[in-house]
Amino acid sequence: MMTADELKALQTPLKNRYKDDPAAAAVTLKAEGLLGGETLTCTVRSWKGPIEAGLHPAAGGDGSWACSGEMLLEALVACAGVTLKAVATAMSISLQGGTISAEGELDFRGTLGVSKEAPVGFKSIRLSFSLDSDASPEQLDKLVQLTERYCVIYQTLKSPAAITVERGE
């Protein structure tokens, strides 16, 4: 298990570099999907291999493909989990385990064009932490608060980024 000092040793040179050269901190992350041939799917390349995403059963899929809405929730859980572990390490809070979960409500009438009043997208998302730790309730509250503050996916969902759409040649 990494200690607070080891984490600090890893991050201090980066923090110093970014303070001295803010442009060095600007990184572009990328994702790419390949459209399926005969199926209503899009295959996304990931670090663990290709992920074939398709329609959720509530939109006409058969459940055999990944759901992009669930992938969004998975990204939120993954980011919150990594952030929480890093913050716990920096705070010297010992975690014996725990669970992070996210769930969100969709009204599929919106995405299927059944109702113009129904929103397309999540109406709400709940992120929940169940932590196994000897830390005090106050320390755990601070840990979750700092996780919210520093979790990239959480903050992006909370205050959406500007998105542009273009059609390439």
N, C-alpha and C positions, 0 to 999 in steps of 0.2 A: 504494500500500500504506500502511496506517495505521501510524503510529509509536507507540511506547510513550507518548510525551508526549501525542499526540492522543487515545489511548484514555483516558489518565488525565484529560485535560481533559473528556472526555465523562462519565466515571464519577464523578469526585470530587464534583460537585454532588449526584448521586444518593446516593452513600455518606454524605455529610454530612447530607442530608435524612433518610435512613433512620436514622442515628444519633440525630438530634434528635427524630424522630417515627417510631418503629418501626411504628406502624400504617400509615403511608404505604407501607411495603414490602410489605404484604399485598395481593396482586393475585389476583383470581379469573379463571382462564382457562376458556374454555368451548368445547365442541364439541357439534354437533347432527347427528343423522342422520334422514333421512326414509326410511320403509319403502317398498320397491319394491311396485308393484302386483301384477303377475302373476309376478314373479320372486322368488327367494329372495335379495334384495339389500337393502342399506341404503346410501343415498347420503349421504356426509358432505361437508359444506361445508368447503372449505379455502381458503387464501389464493390458491391457483392455480386454483381452480374446483372443481366437484363431483368427488368420487371415489366410484365405485360399488363397494362391497365385496360379495363373495359367498362362497360356499363354496369352500374349497380343493379341488382334485381328490381329495385323500386323504379328503375328507369328502363327496364326491359332486358337487362342482362340475366345470365343464368348463374351468376355467382362464381364462375370459374376463373375470373380475372381479378386482379387487384382493383380496388376502388380508389380513385384519386382523392375523394373526400376523406377516406380512411388514411390514405397516405399523408394527407395534410395533418391529420391528428397525430399520426405516428411521428411526423417530423417535429411537431410541437412537443410530444412526450420525449423524444430523443434529445432535443435541444435542452429542454428543461432538466432532464436527467443529468446530462453532461455538465450543464451549468451548475446545478445543485451540488454535484460531486466536487467540482472545482472550488466552489464557494465554501463548502463544508471543509475541504482540505485547507483552504486559506484561513478559515476561522478555527482550525484545529478541533472541529466537531467530528467525533467518531460516529460513523454510520455502520450498523451491523447489517443493514439491508433496508428494504422498503419497496414501495410500489408507487409509480406515477401513472395516472390514467387521465385520459381526455375523452370527452364525449360531446357530441354536438347534434343539434336538431336541424334537419333540413325539411323543407316542404317541397316535395318533388313536383308539385303542380307548377312551380316557377320554372324549373329547368325543362319541363316537358311542354311548356307553353299553354298549359290548361287554364291558367289564371294570371292575368297581368298584375293583379294585386299581390300575388304570392311572390316573395322575394326569391331570386336565384342565389343560392349560397346559404351558408349557415346563418340561422337566426340567433343562435347562442352557442357558446362553447364553454364547457366547464373543465378546469384543470384541477386535479386533486393529488395531494401528496399524503402518503401513509408511510411514515418513517420509523424505523427501528433504531433508536438511539438512546444513549444515557443522558443526552443534553437536556437542559431545562426547557420548559415550554417557551420561555422568552427567547432562548437561543434558537430554537427551531422556528419560531415565528420570524425572527430576523433572517434566518437562513432562507426561508421561503420568500420573504420580501426581497432579499438581494437576488434570488434566483429570478423573480419576476423582472427586476430592474435590468439584469444582464443577459437574459435569454433572448437571442436574436429573433427566433420565430415568434415568441410571445409578443415582443415589442412590435414586430412587423404586423402581426394580426391586430394588435391594439391600436396602432397608428399606421394604417396602410401606406406602403410605399407608392410613389407615382409609378404607374405602369403604362407603357406605350405598346401599341400593337402595330406591326407592319407586315406586309406581305412581300417576301423577297421575290426575286426574278427566277 
